[in-house]
Amino acid sequence: MGKHLIYTSVSLSVPMNYAHNIFTQIQSPNVFTWNTMIRGYAESENPKPAIELYHHMQLKPDTHTYPFLLKAVSKVVDVKVGEKIHSLVAKNGFESLLFVQNSLLHMYAACGQFESAYKVFELMPEKDIVAWNSVINGYALNGKPNEVLTLYKRMGSEGVEPDGFTMVSLLSACADLATLALGRRAHVYMVKVGLNKNLHANNALLDLYANTDIGGLEIGRILGRIFALLLPCCCDRCC
């Protein structure tokens, strides 16, 4: 009964102290219950207890433990802990799992460890859109726009279709490099595939055009069209 209450509490985003109180009353929590608690803290505003819980875990972690744990490490930006967890992942034979690889990649990128992130990325036999976005976004967030463009081109050459998250990173790189021509091409692509209705991508477009030196009338028309697309999205979020 207790594990079901914990799972329901975490799934409904109930404050973690409620779930923790139930957890402490369970005599022998199974790995599912430990994972649920780690996940709850990892997704909360205070992810550090997820790492502390892991250190007190009385059972062998399974394949689901590490992605939740690495998410917490990403949020606290503690690469030393992340590296230790990476070693344990490899030791336990989970390093070949795609969702674990994506979690490792995201952790290294979030911690600004570009070489480690890229190494994990290159060793992945299958690279899904999550992996591409993690490494591209890691470069974008840490002021490496040229690397963003290089990976974006490679992504296209390998037949992987970008999504809204990819375009946010690409447009951020365009703004950093002041490459309006490439930004316009990205905008045209977004309209072509329907990504011009993506709220986050449109916000990135706004940033790009707002910081350019194109004529006032032209930028006014462009921003007007973007705002027209953003307005329904904002209204839906408010309703």
Secondary structure, 3 states (H helix, E strand, C coil): CHHHHHHHHHHCCCCHHHHHHHHCCCCCCCHHHHHHHHHHHHCCCCCHHHHHHHHCCCCCCCCCHHHHHHHHHHHHCCHHHHHHHHHHHHHCCCCCCHHHHHHHHHHHHHCCCHHHHHHHHHHCCCCCHHHHHHHHHHHHHCCCHHHHHHHHHHHHHCCCCCCHHHHHHHHHHHHHHCCHHHHHHHHHHHHHHCHHHCHHHHHHHHHHHHCCCCCHHHHHHHHHHHHHHHHHHHHHHHC
